[in-house]
Amino acid sequence: MFHLGWFMGSGFSVQTWAGDPWAGTTGRDWMKGGLFIDLAAALERACFDYLLVEDTSMIEDAHGGSMETTLKYGLLGPKNDPVPLIPLLTQRTKHIGIACTLSTSFYHPYMAARTMATLDHLTDGRVGLNVVTGSSRRAAQQYGYDDLEPHDQRYERAHEWMEAVGALWESWEDGAVLVDTETPRYADHTKVHPVDFAGKYFRTRGPLNTIPGPQRRPVIVQAGASAAGRDLAAKYAESMLAHGHSIEAMKAFRADMHRRLKEYGRDPGQLKILFLVEPTLGETDEVARARAEAQQRWARTDEAIERRLWGLSYTSGGTHDFSRYDLDGPVPDVWGNGETSTLRNFVERGQGMTLREALATIDTHSGLAFTGSPDSVAAQMGEAMQEVGGDGFLLSPVVTRRNIAEIADGLAPALRKRGLIRDGYNHSTFRDNLLEF
Ligand SMILES: Cc1cc2nc3c(=O)[nH]c(=O)nc-3n(C[C@H](O)[C@H](O)[C@H](O)COP(=O)(O)O)c2cc1C
């Protein structure tokens, strides 16, 4: 058996709103949350482990030095804050885990620890936290900084941030809350402790003024795949997003992560590595192949090239304007100061191609190209996971009700029929379900 997650890669944002007959009224009502409530309910029906909501807090304008492309298409923006969405999603579900994203560059550890402890109560122990270091200079400027810190320094800060939030989550001992109505005594003050955390980047006194929730700590998720990102995940995370465009690359990534986990004294089973995939489904293999071919043709259109070029400018953290490079020249060898591992992956795979060709053929987020009927894709996913050795997949299609139905009501039942995914939830918290196998 393997695990399944869904990555809402553009966050609580506009999604597909035009140019797709299945977009519905999303352009006008995405901000109300109904689409994402439908998504969460469907994923629970499909027995997914979790839904992960990306977040960033800016309108990107590195591309072409203007917000035009971003706002013309609605690319990763406009976007709502994901935190208030979480309880809405867990009110309509009973078992699935929901993880939201907070940046260690912008959230003070006290605010983050308190917000997540509150969410752990509101979700009955089903919340997770995707720990990111931020990936855009424009986001840094929203919070009053001139720029993002250099990549490795951001990760140094993130380690300290994790120590600080961890200390706050531990500031109430088990048994501190008494609710003894006779004495009366609400809590035992000898079991509540200041943390007096003083690091290079953060200071916080504690204790948290929020009592521990059912999980005490949210499930920690991490996405960055640079050496520094891998170390952060190896030390603290319980699940990790990973790119894998070949079985060999996926195996090597897992082996590297298991080595790092052992260095931190952790068992490899404590980190569930989920590989990003975007399967192309159809009623039959032929229908699915035709859809995949149509997508490949679309990837060569001016609009698709412009969107992907925008994506590179964004991925560089806003340090490079990819609209300035010659589309018929080589892929520029730059990694930027954002998602460096994603850009590096694109640059390395694009060696020997023109930028145009690389943009048309390399999608760093789409992973192994599974194509076919639900049953064929289920078989392909099963074989791939068997070769890789675990732990599962993170599906990342844009959120449309068609994509939801194809995956929750087509692919997931086919996977379950083959015994490849869980057929129910045995535990009440996100962590206990995730770490069950
Ligand atoms: C798949 C993936 C998803 C990410 N999601 C977010 C996000 O939601 N918000 C954000 O600010 N940064 C996000 N990041 C950025 C990373 O957390 C990290 O801060 C930075 O990109 C460095 O990544 P690297 O270790 O791969 O160089 C994401 C990165 C990757 C690779």
The ligand as an ORCA input file, in Angstrom:
! r2SCAN-3c Opt
* xyz 0 1
  C       7.249     21.617     -4.599
  C       7.573     22.847     -3.819
  C       6.543     23.521     -3.159
  C       6.800     24.687     -2.450
  N       5.773     25.352     -1.853
  C       6.013     26.568     -1.318
  C       4.966     27.376     -0.807
  O       3.813     26.961     -0.750
  N       5.268     28.613     -0.358
  C       6.539     29.098     -0.338
  O       6.751     30.230      0.089
  N       7.557     28.345     -0.757
  C       7.321     27.111     -1.246
  N       8.362     26.360     -1.700
  C       9.719     26.886     -1.503
  C      10.587     26.078     -0.531
  O       9.894     25.833      0.668
  C      11.878     26.775     -0.184
  O      11.569     27.894      0.601
  C      12.685     27.308     -1.334
  O      12.026     27.229     -2.519
  C      13.949     26.583     -1.500
  O      13.722     25.361     -2.075
  P      14.954     24.443     -2.427
  O      15.362     23.812     -1.129
  O      14.373     23.449     -3.362
  O      15.966     25.335     -3.001
  C       8.121     25.185     -2.376
  C       9.159     24.498     -3.014
  C       8.901     23.350     -3.728
  C      10.055     22.665     -4.395
*
